[in-house]
């Protein structure tokens, strides 16, 4: 830090609700390792110290105390290193004049960052009081409160009935699969990784804050288990979901096959090919299908697994020749022999919660009439 200039008192804010409801751009000056463990939407990580520097300063603090740790920090971040980091902050500030910065606890790192931004630009850029830790605590507490305030309605139905399609037509919905970046089944992995558990909880809490701000208390959620992909549904929300009325979406086997084909074959392949390229995308996508079918081998049993796997292999081969229709054969087998019995068993334990059954239009009308959900 430049010792030739006095540190001025720069502003703080603890209006955490306002930060999240207003989509305030956030400048995270923590080290990358901290950022990767958990952060917030609309956040950019431009650290004051990198991971290696943080580790060195931490060791210095442990063995020699705070003063020596601070001295080492000044030594590590000076000259060209300091100039480069301040320049990146300056770019963020210019791009986001209404933003705010934070470190872990709102202490020395964010104060230094504020001061250096002011010295370089003359801009008085606020910091978050209490930093990441305080914002995280706020969101955890609000997730509990928000869950208590909502009236949830579960949208149930066998695999492929189009629950997600219907859900996205409603303003008053909570898209868990979108937040979790996973379609909710063994085949539901996206090309990009799921967010961390912390990031999911943060995004979920912010989403509920915004929905309640709009006055939406009746919210439709898809029928989900305790985990979506490899991430957990927060316990407070899971308990709420297990007590909600269930509205069952029904569709013919033909409609269901078409829906699965569109989502897991056409759309999923397009996603992989957009991320990689045409050839590599096809390879990664087909590998993921093989991996998924093998994950449920024990549940399918040897004979059924062998049969469906053979249909899958044949469908992928035909797909490469331009014929995609063969996928519908293994999709049908999987729906009828695996997903339907499994879902029907789970549903049998919750029959008393079912309040309505119907097709897409009937369910939409019921939700609008009964729960004022549109």
N, C-alpha and C positions, 0 to 999 in steps of 0.2 A: 504493500500500500504506500502511496506517496505521502511521506511524512512531512513534506513541506507545505501541505495544505491542511487546514483544519477540517475535521469532519463536521458537516452541518447536520442538524436534525432533519431527517427526511421522513415523509409521511408513511403511516401504516394504515391498514384497514382490517377489520375483523367481520366485515359484512359477507360472510361465506355464502349465505343464501343468494345474495345479489350477484356475486361472482359467477355462480353456476347458472342461475336463471337467465342472466344476461349474456351468457356465452363469452365471458371476458377472456381474451387471449392471455395465456399464462406463460411466463418465462421461468423455467425451472433451472436453477443454477446449481443443483446437486450434482454429484458425480454420476456418470452413466450407470454404474452398478446399482445405485439407489433408484434411479429413474426406471430402470428395467424391471425392478421388483414391483413397482406400482406407481401410477401417475394418474392424470386426469385427461379427459378429452380437451382438445384445443390447446395442448401444451407442447412447447418446444424446449428441448433440453440443450442448453448452452452452458456447460459447467464452468464454475470458477476454478475448480481443480479437477483433474482427471482421476481415474481410478488409482493409478500408481502413486500419484502425489497424495491422494487421500490416505492411502495405506501408510506411506512414509510419515505423514503428519500425525496420523493416529499412533504410530509406534513412538514417535517423539513425545507426544502428549502422555502416553502411558509411562514412559521411563523418566522423562525430565520435566513434565508439567506443562501447563498452558502457555506460559510466556515463551518457552523454547519452541513449542509447537507453532506458535504464531510467527516467530522469527523464521522458522524453516519455511512456512507458507509464503512469507514475503520473498524469501530467497528463491523459491521454486517458481513463483509467478511474478516475474519482473521483466523489464526490457521488451523484447520482441514477443515473448510468450504472452505477457500482459496485453500488449497492443493488439494482438490478434484476437484475443478473447473479448476485449472491450469493443473492438470493431464489429464482431458478430452481435454483441448486445445492441450496439448502435443500429445495426440493420434491423433487428427485431423491433426496437423502439420506433424507428421511422415507419415500419410497416404496420405496427400496432400501437398507435399513440394512446389508445384507451386501455392498454394492457396493464399487467401487474406482475411483479416477480416474487419468487419465494425460494427459500432453501428448506432444510429439514425442520428446524424449529423456529425459523424467523429470527435467527441470531446473527452471528458474526458474518457468515458468508453472504447473506442477503444484504446486510448493512454495507459491507465492502462493495458489493456489486452496485448497489444504489449510488454510493459515493463516486465510484469510478465512472458510472454512466453520467452523473451530474458534472463531474470534472471535464469529461470529454465533450458532452453535448449541451450542457446547460439545462437539460430536461430533468425536472423533478419527477422521478418515476417511483410510484409507491411500491411498498412490499406488503406481503401478507403477514399480519400479526400471528405469531405462533407457527407460521410456515405450513409445510406439508402435513405435519403431525396434527395440527389443529383442524385443517380442512378434512383430513381423513376421519378424524373423530366426529366432526360434524356430520359427515355423510353416513357413517355407521349408525349414529343416533337417529338421523332422519330416515334411514331405511326402515328402522323399527317403527317409527311414528307413521310414516307414509303407508306402510303395510297395514297398520291398524285402521287407517282412514279410508282405504279403498274397499269397495264391494266388488269382489272378483267373480267372474263367471267363467267356468272352464269350458272350452270348446273341445269336445271329444270326437272320436270317430276312428275307424280303422285306418291303417296306413294307406295313404294314397287318396283319401277322400277329398283332399284339397283344403285342409284346415288352414294352412299358411296362406293360400290364395285368398280365402274368405277373410282371414284376419287382416290382411293388408288393405282390404276395401273399407275397413272400419277406422274411424278417427280414434275411437275410444278403445285402444288395445295396447297390450304390453307384449312386444315382440322379443321373447326370451331367446329364441333361436338366433335372431339377429344380433342381440347383445352378446351372446355366447359364441357367435361365429361358428355355428354347428347346426346341422339339420336335425339333430336329435336321434338318429339311428346309427347303427354300426356302419352304414354306408354314407353317413352324413358329414364326413370330414370335408372341409374346404381346402383349397390349395394353400391358403395362408393359415398360420397357426392360430389357435385360440388365444384370446387375451389371457393375462394372468388372472388368478382368482381375485386379487385385489382390484385390478382394473375393471373386472366384471362387476364387482360390488359397487365400485365408484360410479360406473356408468348407469347401473340399475337404479341407484339412489337418485342420481341427477335426473334420469328419465321420469321417475315417479314424482319428483319435485315439480317438474315442468307440466306433467299431466294434471296434477292437483291444482297448480296455478291456473290452468285453463278451466278448472271447475269440473274436470272429468273424474268422478269418483267410481262410477260403474265401468269396470275395465274387463275386457275379454282376454283370456290367456289360453294358449294351447295346452292340452293335457300333456304334462311332462312328468318324468320321474324325478328322483332326487339328484340325478346328475344329467347334464347335457354334454355329451362328449366326455372329456376328462375333468370337467369343472362341476362344482357343486352348486345347486340352487341354495341360496342363503336360507337358514333354518326358519327364520321368521316368515318368509314368503312361502316356503314349502308347507309349513303348517297351515297357512291361510288357504293354499290351493287344495289341500286335502279335505277341506271343509266346505268347499264351494259347490253350488249347483252345477250340474253337467248338462250341457246342451249338445246332443249328438248329431253330427253331420253324417249323412248317409249318401252313398253313391254306388252305382253298379260296378261290378268287377271290371268291366270294359273301361269305364271312366277312371277308375283307380289305376289300372295299368297305364293308361294314357298319361295320367298325371305323373306317375313315377318315371315313366319313359322321358317325359319332357324335362323333369327336374334333374334326374340322376344320370341321364344319358346325354341329351341335347345341351342343357344348360351347364351341367358340370363339366362336360368335355370342352365347351366353349371357354369356361373359366380357366381350365388348365392350359388350353392353347393360347389364351391371351396372356397368361402369366409366363409361360415358357416360349414355345413356338409351336407350329403345327405338329411336327414330328415328335418332339420331346414331350409336348403336352399330351399327345395321345398315349405315349408310353407311360407317363406318370399316372394318368387317369386310369388306364387299364390295370396298372399295377395296384392301384388303390382298390379297385373292384375285387381283384383276386385276394388281396389282403383282408378285405372285409368279409368275404364269403368264408375264408379260412378261419376267421375269428369265431364264427358261430358253428364250426364243424361239430363240436361236441354236442351242442344243442340240437343241431339238425339230425345227428346220427350219421353213421358212415355211409349208408345206402343213399339217403336223401342228399347228403353233401356231394357225393360222387356224381349223382345225376344232375344236380343244379350246376355244379362246377363244369361239367361237360357241356351243358347248354350255354354257360357263360363263355367258355373258351371258343365254342363254335360261333357265338354271336359276335365276339370281338374280331374273329377272323373274317366273318362276312361283312362286318362294319368297315374293315379296311378295304373291302372291294366295293363299298358304296351301298350295301344293303344293311340298313339299321333295324329293320323290322324284327329280326331274329331275337333281339333283346327282350321282346315282349314275352317270349316263351319262358325264359328263366325268371323274369319279373313275376309272371303269373304263378309259377310254381312256388316262389318264395313267399308271395302274399298269402296264398291259400294254405300252404303246408307249414309255414313258420310264423309269420306275423299275425295272421287272424286268430289261430288258437291261443297264442300268447296274449294278445290284446283282450280277447274275449274272457280269458281267465282273470286277468287283472280287473276287467270291468265287472265281472260277476260279484266281486267283493264290494262294489260301490253302486249297486243297482238302485238303492234308495235315494241316491243323489241325482239320478237322471230326471230332468224336468221336461225335456222335449226332445223329439227326434224328427228329422226332416231333411230334405235336400237343401242345396245352397240357398235358393230363394226363400224357401220356407223358414230356414234357420235365421236368415237375415231379417225377415219380417218379424219373427218372434222376438229376436233381440231388440229390435226397434220398438216393438209394442210393449213388451214386458219390462225391459230394463232401460228403455230410452237410449240404447246404444246404436249409434249410426256411423 
